[in-house]
Amino acid sequence: MPIKTILVPLNALASDRTTLDLALGVAREPQAHIEALFVKRNPAEALTYAGMGSDPASIQMIANQILREADDAGARVKRELLAWCMHNDVVESDRPGISGQVTVSFRERVGSARSAIAEIGRMVDLIVMTGLHDTDVRLPEVALEAALFETGRPVLLAPAALPPPGTDTAVVAWNGSLESTRAVAAAMPLLVRCKQLFVFCRSERHRPAADPAELLGYFAWHGLKAERLRVFQEHGGLGEDLLAATRQVGAGLLVMGAYTHHRLRQMIVGGVTSHVLHHAKMPVLFAH
């Protein structure tokens, strides 16, 4: 199924433009629709100060400040989005039916980014988010977890800088898990655009190396010539070796399952997903 609707949560930061550019790169070929989302802080957060001994007048003053800052941020995001649309010849529309052009709409919510992404993200084909490289990002890491765990949709993370135009090599990290299978299926509309496709397989501590033969055959049925990636280290951690391999082949896209081991274990001791989330220099498509 082609990618026709893309959700892009925005943060009111300069990195939003890179994230929108990545979404546009995905949307251009099928003339898809981009839904830009900005979640404003809720003035009710001021009530948390009530337990700190603040008087009602002070709480109201804090609430008013939160409201002003949220409104200012929302207006700034909307202005930046409209400027981006004009620069990229993108049409603003909140209704389907405009053919031959990428369209964008803007939606504001107040309150929890996690709840908004979980709700809206279920009704799109892909979620494109700013990666964890931006330490100033407004949306907390739990918002990314909501996209991964609560929508059933693939998530494409934008790096600090997009690969140069013409980068058409992709790497699929394959371990035979359900999550990596879902990632491959979700990534097919992007993989068919690539001229080079590699499959990365390596044994893990609790799982033997998967045989990529069936996956290579699956790609062949779709007209994709893929080969097993053999240029990787084996003395580093799996996440390090995976990213080193993508760099060696000049990959512009990495496709992988997210948290293919128990999520709690990865949170405690780290894991491939965590390493890639924090260190990838190219767009990464995750699925859980």
VOPAGU-2260 file (C-alpha; in pm, 1 decimal, decimal comma):
REM VOPAGU-2260
SITE   aa  ch    i         X         Y         Z
SITE  MET   A    0       0,0       0,0       0,0
SITE  PRO   A    1     145,1     342,3     -90,5
SITE  ILE   A    2     217,8     599,5     174,8
SITE  LYS   A    3     -56,3     860,4     141,3
SITE  THR   A    4     -80,4    1019,9     487,0
SITE  ILE   A    5     214,8    1125,1     702,2
SITE  LEU   A    6     202,6    1265,4    1055,7
SITE  VAL   A    7     481,9    1506,5    1152,3
SITE  PRO   A    8     486,1    1619,1    1518,4
SITE  LEU   A    9     661,2    1957,2    1542,0
SITE  ASN   A   10     868,1    2105,2    1825,0
SITE  ALA   A   11     895,5    2478,4    1746,5
SITE  LEU   A   12    1269,0    2428,5    1681,3
SITE  ALA   A   13    1498,4    2470,1    1380,8
SITE  SER   A   14    1513,1    2089,6    1349,3
SITE  ASP   A   15    1146,2    2092,5    1243,0
SITE  ARG   A   16    1252,6    2198,2     894,4
SITE  THR   A   17    1476,6    1892,8     849,0
SITE  THR   A   18    1196,3    1668,2     973,2
SITE  LEU   A   19     950,2    1827,9     730,4
SITE  ASP   A   20    1204,8    1795,4     447,8
SITE  LEU   A   21    1235,2    1423,7     519,8
SITE  ALA   A   22     856,7    1384,2     519,7
SITE  LEU   A   23     839,5    1572,7     190,3
SITE  GLY   A   24    1099,6    1342,5      35,8
SITE  VAL   A   25     876,0    1048,8     123,0
SITE  ALA   A   26     558,6    1225,0       9,1
SITE  ARG   A   27     674,7    1355,3    -330,5
SITE  GLU   A   28     638,8    1036,6    -534,4
SITE  PRO   A   29     286,0     936,1    -426,0
SITE  GLN   A   30     173,8    1300,9    -381,5
SITE  ALA   A   31      88,2    1225,4     -21,0
SITE  HIS   A   32     -62,9    1441,7     251,6
SITE  ILE   A   33     142,5    1567,3     546,7
SITE  GLU   A   34     -38,4    1639,5     871,5
SITE  ALA   A   35     172,3    1871,1    1088,1
SITE  LEU   A   36      91,7    1846,8    1458,6
SITE  PHE   A   37     187,4    2088,5    1733,6
SITE  VAL   A   38      95,3    2008,3    2093,7
SITE  LYS   A   39      77,6    2313,0    2318,8
SITE  ARG   A   40     136,8    2305,3    2691,4
SITE  ASN   A   41    -178,9    2296,3    2901,1
SITE  PRO   A   42    -221,9    2594,7    3139,3
SITE  ALA   A   43    -362,5    2343,9    3389,5
SITE  GLU   A   44      -0,5    2240,7    3447,5
SITE  ALA   A   45      17,3    2544,7    3673,8
SITE  LEU   A   46    -188,1    2351,9    3930,0
SITE  THR   A   47     117,6    2137,5    3998,5
SITE  TYR   A   48     257,1    2438,4    4183,4
SITE  ALA   A   49     -34,0    2429,0    4426,3
SITE  GLY   A   50     140,6    2163,0    4631,9
SITE  MET   A   51     447,5    2384,5    4662,2
SITE  GLY   A   52     269,3    2644,4    4869,6
SITE  SER   A   53     189,7    2883,3    4586,0
SITE  ASP   A   54    -110,1    3106,6    4639,8
SITE  PRO   A   55    -400,0    3115,7    4387,1
SITE  ALA   A   56    -286,3    3446,9    4239,2
SITE  SER   A   57      61,4    3307,6    4169,9
SITE  ILE   A   58     -83,4    2991,2    4018,8
SITE  GLN   A   59    -304,5    3197,4    3789,2
SITE  MET   A   60      -5,8    3407,7    3686,6
SITE  ILE   A   61     189,2    3092,6    3598,7
SITE  ALA   A   62    -109,2    2957,9    3403,8
SITE  ASN   A   63    -134,1    3281,9    3206,4
SITE  GLN   A   64     238,3    3266,9    3127,9
SITE  ILE   A   65     208,6    2905,4    3006,3
SITE  LEU   A   66     -86,7    3005,1    2789,7
SITE  ARG   A   67      97,9    3301,7    2636,7
SITE  GLU   A   68     409,1    3096,0    2565,1
SITE  ALA   A   69     201,2    2814,2    2415,1
SITE  ASP   A   70       8,3    3053,8    2190,7
SITE  ASP   A   71     330,3    3225,6    2079,8
SITE  ALA   A   72     494,2    2891,0    2001,3
SITE  GLY   A   73     189,4    2771,0    1810,6
SITE  ALA   A   74     175,8    3089,6    1603,3
SITE  ARG   A   75     548,9    3065,7    1531,4
SITE  VAL   A   76     518,8    2703,6    1420,8
SITE  LYS   A   77     229,9    2789,9    1189,7
SITE  ARG   A   78     425,2    3078,6    1031,8
SITE  GLU   A   79     730,0    2859,0     978,6
SITE  LEU   A   80     514,3    2585,4     828,8
SITE  LEU   A   81     350,5    2823,5     581,9
SITE  ALA   A   82     691,3    2960,2     481,5
SITE  TRP   A   83     816,3    2603,9     430,3
SITE  CYS   A   84     511,3    2523,7     216,3
SITE  MET   A   85     569,2    2826,3      -3,5
SITE  HIS   A   86     938,1    2743,9     -45,7
SITE  ASN   A   87     864,3    2382,1    -142,3
SITE  ASP   A   88     550,7    2437,8    -353,3
SITE  VAL   A   89     335,0    2244,5    -108,3
SITE  VAL   A   90     -38,6    2315,6    -100,5
SITE  GLU   A   91    -216,2    2379,2     229,3
SITE  SER   A   92    -532,5    2170,7     245,3
SITE  ASP   A   93    -716,5    1968,7     507,8
SITE  ARG   A   94    -929,5    1774,6     258,4
SITE  PRO   A   95    -830,8    1488,8      28,3
SITE  GLY   A   96    -888,0    1519,7    -341,1
SITE  ILE   A   97    -613,6    1751,6    -467,8
SITE  SER   A   98    -429,7    1534,9    -717,9
SITE  GLY   A   99     -75,9    1574,0    -842,5
SITE  GLN   A  100      53,8    1774,7    -547,6
SITE  VAL   A  101     175,1    1719,7    -194,6
SITE  THR   A  102     -61,7    1878,0      56,4
SITE  VAL   A  103     -17,1    1976,0     419,2
SITE  SER   A  104    -252,6    2060,7     704,3
SITE  PHE   A  105    -183,5    2201,3    1048,9
SITE  ARG   A  106    -339,2    2070,5    1366,5
SITE  GLU   A  107    -298,7    2203,0    1721,8
SITE  ARG   A  108    -367,8    2013,2    2040,4
SITE  VAL   A  109    -336,6    2116,6    2404,4
SITE  GLY   A  110    -204,3    1878,9    2667,4
SITE  SER   A  111     -22,5    1548,2    2632,3
SITE  ALA   A  112     193,2    1491,8    2326,1
SITE  ARG   A  113     187,2    1121,9    2398,4
SITE  SER   A  114    -192,3    1106,0    2389,1
SITE  ALA   A  115    -217,7    1322,0    2076,4
SITE  ILE   A  116      37,7    1117,5    1882,0
SITE  ALA   A  117    -116,8     789,2    1995,7
SITE  GLU   A  118    -461,4     900,9    1881,0
SITE  ILE   A  119    -381,3    1078,1    1554,7
SITE  GLY   A  120     -97,7     844,6    1462,1
SITE  ARG   A  121    -332,4     547,7    1425,6
SITE  MET   A  122    -502,5     710,5    1128,5
SITE  VAL   A  123    -194,1     775,5     913,3
SITE  ASP   A  124      39,1     554,4     710,4
SITE  LEU   A  125     367,5     683,8     852,5
SITE  ILE   A  126     490,7     900,3    1139,5
SITE  VAL   A  127     799,1    1115,4    1077,6
SITE  MET   A  128     965,0    1254,0    1390,8
SITE  THR   A  129    1276,3    1445,0    1490,0
SITE  GLY   A  130    1542,2    1206,7    1617,8
SITE  LEU   A  131    1688,7    1209,5    1965,6
SITE  HIS   A  132    1994,4    1403,3    1845,4
SITE  ASP   A  133    1817,8    1731,3    1934,1
SITE  THR   A  134    1854,4    1772,8    2310,2
SITE  ASP   A  135    1623,5    2075,8    2303,8
SITE  VAL   A  136    1335,9    1885,2    2149,4
SITE  ARG   A  137    1000,3    1969,7    2311,6
SITE  LEU   A  138     843,6    1630,9    2269,6
SITE  PRO   A  139     969,9    1396,1    2540,2
SITE  GLU   A  140    1105,8    1052,4    2462,2
SITE  VAL   A  141     772,4     910,2    2578,3
SITE  ALA   A  142     616,7    1070,5    2269,4
SITE  LEU   A  143     846,2     862,0    2051,5
SITE  GLU   A  144     751,6     555,3    2253,9
SITE  ALA   A  145     383,7     639,0    2197,1
SITE  ALA   A  146     445,5     648,7    1823,1
SITE  LEU   A  147     624,4     314,0    1833,7
SITE  PHE   A  148     407,5     125,1    2082,5
SITE  GLU   A  149      60,9     279,5    2066,9
SITE  THR   A  150     -14,9     349,8    1700,5
SITE  GLY   A  151      69,5      30,4    1512,7
SITE  ARG   A  152     238,9     251,3    1250,7
SITE  PRO   A  153     599,7     271,4    1131,6
SITE  VAL   A  154     809,3     562,9    1255,7
SITE  LEU   A  155    1072,8     736,3    1043,9
SITE  LEU   A  156    1325,9     934,5    1246,2
SITE  ALA   A  157    1499,6    1237,0    1098,6
SITE  PRO   A  158    1872,8    1283,7    1168,4
SITE  ALA   A  159    2038,0    1618,3    1233,0
SITE  ALA   A  160    2113,5    1651,2     860,2
SITE  LEU   A  161    1961,2    1461,0     570,1
SITE  PRO   A  162    2180,5    1254,6     334,5
SITE  PRO   A  163    2291,8    1434,1      16,1
SITE  PRO   A  164    2046,5    1426,8    -276,5
SITE  GLY   A  165    2089,0    1115,5    -485,0
SITE  THR   A  166    2173,1     888,2    -192,8
SITE  ASP   A  167    1987,0     574,8    -294,5
SITE  THR   A  168    2129,1     294,0     -79,5
SITE  ALA   A  169    1930,9     129,7     200,5
SITE  VAL   A  170    2023,0    -124,2     466,9
SITE  VAL   A  171    1772,3    -358,6     629,6
SITE  ALA   A  172    1868,6    -493,8     972,9
SITE  TRP   A  173    1725,1    -844,8     974,5
SITE  ASN   A  174    1699,1   -1088,0    1265,2
SITE  GLY   A  175    1386,5   -1275,1    1164,2
SITE  SER   A  176    1173,0   -1116,6    1436,1
SITE  LEU   A  177     813,0   -1007,0    1398,9
SITE  GLU   A  178     923,5    -646,3    1445,7
SITE  SER   A  179    1182,4    -660,3    1166,9
SITE  THR   A  180     924,9    -828,3     942,0
SITE  ARG   A  181     682,0    -542,5    1003,0
SITE  ALA   A  182     959,7    -290,8     934,6
SITE  VAL   A  183    1034,1    -449,8     597,9
SITE  ALA   A  184     667,1    -445,3     498,2
SITE  ALA   A  185     627,4     -81,3     604,5
SITE  ALA   A  186     944,3      22,9     422,0
SITE  MET   A  187     864,2    -134,7      84,3
SITE  PRO   A  188     731,7     191,4     -70,3
SITE  LEU   A  189    1071,3     346,5      13,1
SITE  LEU   A  190    1289,4      46,4     -69,0
SITE  VAL   A  191    1156,7      20,8    -425,0
SITE  ARG   A  192    1307,6     364,8    -489,0
SITE  CYS   A  193    1658,3     251,6    -391,2
SITE  LYS   A  194    1920,7     140,4    -641,9
SITE  GLN   A  195    2121,7     -54,4    -383,4
SITE  LEU   A  196    1977,3    -266,4    -105,2
SITE  PHE   A  197    2170,7    -456,0     158,7
SITE  VAL   A  198    2060,3    -692,1     435,4
SITE  PHE   A  199    2254,1    -687,3     762,8
SITE  CYS   A  200    2244,9   -1009,1     968,2
SITE  ARG   A  201    2448,9   -1094,0    1273,2
SITE  SER   A  202    2407,5   -1326,3    1566,0
SITE  GLU   A  203    2284,9   -1173,5    1892,2
SITE  ARG   A  204    2338,9   -1270,7    2250,9
SITE  HIS   A  205    2000,0   -1439,7    2282,7
SITE  ARG   A  206    1930,7   -1516,2    1918,2
SITE  PRO   A  207    2132,0   -1688,3    1642,0
SITE  ALA   A  208    2190,5   -1506,9    1315,3
SITE  ALA   A  209    1886,0   -1521,0    1089,5
SITE  ASP   A  210    1921,1   -1673,1     744,6
SITE  PRO   A  211    1854,4   -1386,2     500,3
SITE  ALA   A  212    1788,8   -1615,6     203,6
SITE  GLU   A  213    1409,2   -1599,6     236,9
SITE  LEU   A  214    1417,0   -1221,4     271,4
SITE  LEU   A  215    1642,5   -1185,5     -33,2
SITE  GLY   A  216    1397,3   -1401,9    -224,8
SITE  TYR   A  217    1106,4   -1188,5    -104,1
SITE  PHE   A  218    1278,8    -877,0    -232,1
SITE  ALA   A  219    1346,5   -1048,7    -566,2
SITE  TRP   A  220     974,0   -1112,9    -613,8
SITE  HIS   A  221     926,7    -737,2    -579,7
SITE  GLY   A  222    1192,6    -665,9    -838,3
SITE  LEU   A  223    1453,7    -561,6    -582,6
SITE  LYS   A  224    1807,9    -689,6    -609,9
SITE  ALA   A  225    1941,5    -717,5    -256,8
SITE  GLU   A  226    2255,1    -872,7    -116,7
SITE  ARG   A  227    2381,0    -966,2     223,5
SITE  LEU   A  228    2602,6    -701,6     376,8
SITE  ARG   A  229    2931,6    -859,3     478,6
SITE  VAL   A  230    3140,9    -551,6     550,2
SITE  PHE   A  231    3091,0    -522,7     923,2
SITE  GLN   A  232    3296,6    -551,2    1237,7
SITE  GLU   A  233    3236,1    -827,1    1486,3
SITE  HIS   A  234    3430,1    -691,4    1780,8
SITE  GLY   A  235    3194,6    -406,9    1870,8
SITE  GLY   A  236    2842,3    -402,0    2005,1
SITE  LEU   A  237    2569,9    -499,1    1760,8
SITE  GLY   A  238    2434,9    -144,2    1740,5
SITE  GLU   A  239    2782,6      -5,7    1675,9
SITE  ASP   A  240    2852,9    -266,2    1408,4
SITE  LEU   A  241    2520,5    -199,2    1238,1
SITE  LEU   A  242    2581,3     175,9    1212,0
SITE  ALA   A  243    2941,6     117,7    1103,5
SITE  ALA   A  244    2812,6    -104,9     822,6
SITE  THR   A  245    2562,4     159,1     706,1
SITE  ARG   A  246    2842,4     414,8     691,6
SITE  GLN   A  247    3067,6     183,5     490,2
SITE  VAL   A  248    2808,8     147,4     212,9
SITE  GLY   A  249    2693,4     509,4     230,9
SITE  ALA   A  250    2337,8     419,2     325,7
SITE  GLY   A  251    2073,4     689,7     315,8
SITE  LEU   A  252    1813,5     478,0     494,8
SITE  LEU   A  253    1819,9     214,1     767,1
SITE  VAL   A  254    1520,2     -13,7     822,4
SITE  MET   A  255    1486,4    -215,0    1142,4
SITE  GLY   A  256    1251,6    -352,8    1402,5
SITE  ALA   A  257    1227,0    -159,1    1729,5
SITE  TYR   A  258    1275,7    -332,6    2063,2
SITE  THR   A  259    1288,5    -684,6    1920,1
SITE  HIS   A  260    1393,1    -801,3    2265,7
SITE  HIS   A  261    1193,5    -732,9    2580,0
SITE  ARG   A  262    1150,4    -357,8    2613,9
SITE  LEU   A  263    1232,1    -353,7    2986,8
SITE  ARG   A  264    1559,3    -538,7    2931,9
SITE  GLN   A  265    1662,3    -286,3    2667,2
SITE  MET   A  266    1571,5       2,6    2896,8
SITE  ILE   A  267    1786,3    -144,3    3174,3
SITE  VAL   A  268    2092,8    -267,5    2986,7
SITE  GLY   A  269    2061,1     -78,4    2660,1
SITE  GLY   A  270    2027,4    -246,1    2323,7
SITE  VAL   A  271    2044,1    -205,3    1949,3
SITE  THR   A  272    1729,7      10,2    1932,6
SITE  SER   A  273    1855,9     249,1    2199,2
SITE  HIS   A  274    2198,8     279,6    2037,3
SITE  VAL   A  275    2053,7     353,3    1694,2
SITE  LEU   A  276    1800,7     600,7    1835,3
SITE  HIS   A  277    2079,7     809,4    1983,7
SITE  HIS   A  278    2358,7     769,2    1727,8
SITE  ALA   A  279    2216,8     719,9    1376,7
SITE  LYS   A  280    2329,3     978,4    1120,9
SITE  MET   A  281    2076,3     877,2     854,4
SITE  PRO   A  282    1698,2     840,4     850,6
SITE  VAL   A  283    1584,4     524,3    1029,0
SITE  LEU   A  284    1251,4     354,5     976,5
SITE  PHE   A  285    1139,1     163,0    1285,9
SITE  ALA   A  286     843,9     -69,1    1336,3
SITE  HIS   A  287     737,0    -256,4    1645,9
